[in-house]
Amino acid sequence: MAVKMRLTRRGAKKRPFYRIIIADSQCPRDGRFIEIVGTYDPLQEPAKVTLKSERVRYWLDEGVVPTETVENLLRSEGYFSKK
C-alpha cells in the first residue's frame, strides 16, 4: 500500500478549500483517507495553511510521500530545506 500526503477539495463552486490528508494512493481524490493533517485556503491573501505539525512530522518520518503541491506548501511552512 503506497501512502501519500495530498489535497482533497472542499468548498463551493468557484470557492475552493482544501484539506491536506494522508491517503492510499489508489483511493479517489475525495474518497477514503487515513487522517486529516491540515487545511489550505488559497482564497485568503496570503494563502492560509494550517497544519498539525506533530502528525505531519510523524507521517513524513514513516515514509509518506507528499505530492508536488503539498511538498511546496510544506516547504513554504519550513518542513523541507530549499533545494
C-alpha atoms as a printed R data frame, in Angstrom:
   type eleno elety resid chain resno       x      y      z
1  ATOM     1    CA   MET     A     1   0.000  0.000  0.000
2  ATOM     2    CA   ALA     A     2   1.572  3.272 -1.152
3  ATOM     3    CA   VAL     A     3   0.521  6.117  1.117
4  ATOM     4    CA   LYS     A     4   0.631  9.755  0.013
5  ATOM     5    CA   MET     A     5   0.063 13.155  1.562
6  ATOM     6    CA   ARG     A     6  -2.209 15.049 -0.807
7  ATOM     7    CA   LEU     A     7  -5.041 17.562 -1.165
8  ATOM     8    CA   THR     A     8  -8.754 16.847 -1.209
9  ATOM     9    CA   ARG     A     9 -11.120 19.546 -2.448
10 ATOM    10    CA   ARG     A    10 -13.901 21.008 -0.341
11 ATOM    11    CA   GLY     A    11 -15.905 24.223 -0.620
12 ATOM    12    CA   ALA     A    12 -18.474 25.510 -3.039
13 ATOM    13    CA   LYS     A    13 -18.216 26.065 -6.765
14 ATOM    14    CA   LYS     A    14 -15.581 28.746 -7.515
15 ATOM    15    CA   ARG     A    15 -14.700 28.874 -3.756
16 ATOM    16    CA   PRO     A    16 -12.122 26.111 -3.294
17 ATOM    17    CA   PHE     A    17 -10.916 24.987  0.108
18 ATOM    18    CA   TYR     A    18  -8.585 22.040  0.534
19 ATOM    19    CA   ARG     A    19  -7.784 19.533  3.258
20 ATOM    20    CA   ILE     A    20  -4.304 18.077  3.464
21 ATOM    21    CA   ILE     A    21  -4.803 14.367  4.035
22 ATOM    22    CA   ILE     A    22  -2.964 11.080  4.315
23 ATOM    23    CA   ALA     A    23  -4.463  8.528  1.907
24 ATOM    24    CA   ASP     A    24  -3.741  5.387 -0.037
25 ATOM    25    CA   SER     A    25  -2.527  6.448 -3.481
26 ATOM    26    CA   GLN     A    26  -5.153  4.274 -5.205
27 ATOM    27    CA   CYS     A    27  -8.157  5.876 -3.446
28 ATOM    28    CA   PRO     A    28 -10.074  8.612 -5.309
29 ATOM    29    CA   ARG     A    29  -9.186 12.266 -4.661
30 ATOM    30    CA   ASP     A    30 -12.233 12.935 -2.493
31 ATOM    31    CA   GLY     A    31 -12.599  9.345 -1.328
32 ATOM    32    CA   ARG     A    32 -11.434  7.381  1.695
33 ATOM    33    CA   PHE     A    33  -8.489  8.728  3.679
34 ATOM    34    CA   ILE     A    34  -6.489  7.765  6.760
35 ATOM    35    CA   GLU     A    35  -6.109 11.112  8.539
36 ATOM    36    CA   ILE     A    36  -6.575 14.864  8.070
37 ATOM    37    CA   VAL     A    37  -3.323 16.680  8.895
38 ATOM    38    CA   GLY     A    38  -4.137 20.235  7.801
39 ATOM    39    CA   THR     A    39  -6.006 22.679  5.598
40 ATOM    40    CA   TYR     A    40  -5.174 25.043  2.741
41 ATOM    41    CA   ASP     A    41  -7.263 28.091  1.818
42 ATOM    42    CA   PRO     A    42  -5.951 29.647 -1.426
43 ATOM    43    CA   LEU     A    43  -8.544 32.453 -1.490
44 ATOM    44    CA   GLN     A    44  -7.161 34.315  1.513
45 ATOM    45    CA   GLU     A    45  -4.400 36.832  0.907
46 ATOM    46    CA   PRO     A    46  -1.810 35.470  1.602
47 ATOM    47    CA   ALA     A    47  -2.982 31.861  1.213
48 ATOM    48    CA   LYS     A    48  -3.598 30.304  4.621
49 ATOM    49    CA   VAL     A    49  -2.044 26.932  5.506
50 ATOM    50    CA   THR     A    50  -2.748 25.269  8.855
51 ATOM    51    CA   LEU     A    51  -1.013 22.048  9.825
52 ATOM    52    CA   LYS     A    52  -0.936 19.607 12.716
53 ATOM    53    CA   SER     A    53   2.864 19.684 12.929
54 ATOM    54    CA   GLU     A    54   3.237 16.614 15.150
55 ATOM    55    CA   ARG     A    55   1.214 14.469 12.771
56 ATOM    56    CA   VAL     A    56   2.868 15.869  9.632
57 ATOM    57    CA   ARG     A    57   6.313 15.130 11.090
58 ATOM    58    CA   TYR     A    58   5.169 11.630 12.164
59 ATOM    59    CA   TRP     A    59   3.892 10.730  8.694
60 ATOM    60    CA   LEU     A    60   6.972 12.138  6.958
61 ATOM    61    CA   ASP     A    61   9.148 10.022  9.272
62 ATOM    62    CA   GLU     A    62   7.006  6.981  8.382
63 ATOM    63    CA   GLY     A    63   7.895  7.478  4.700
64 ATOM    64    CA   VAL     A    64   4.749  9.108  3.325
65 ATOM    65    CA   VAL     A    65   5.462 10.840  0.020
66 ATOM    66    CA   PRO     A    66   3.800 14.264 -0.402
67 ATOM    67    CA   THR     A    67   2.501 15.269 -3.812
68 ATOM    68    CA   GLU     A    68   4.297 18.143 -5.566
69 ATOM    69    CA   THR     A    69   1.725 20.730 -4.444
70 ATOM    70    CA   VAL     A    70   1.726 19.557 -0.832
71 ATOM    71    CA   GLU     A    71   5.532 19.479 -0.853
72 ATOM    72    CA   ASN     A    72   5.560 23.126 -1.968
73 ATOM    73    CA   LEU     A    73   3.135 24.036  0.839
74 ATOM    74    CA   LEU     A    74   5.265 22.178  3.397
75 ATOM    75    CA   ARG     A    75   8.411 23.836  2.030
76 ATOM    76    CA   SER     A    76   6.804 27.274  2.499
77 ATOM    77    CA   GLU     A    77   5.994 26.296  6.109
78 ATOM    78    CA   GLY     A    78   9.622 25.262  6.727
79 ATOM    79    CA   TYR     A    79   9.392 21.442  6.694
80 ATOM    80    CA   PHE     A    80  11.978 20.999  3.943
81 ATOM    81    CA   SER     A    81  15.114 22.981  3.200
82 ATOM    82    CA   LYS     A    82  15.284 24.834 -0.109
83 ATOM    83    CA   LYS     A    83  16.914 22.899 -2.983
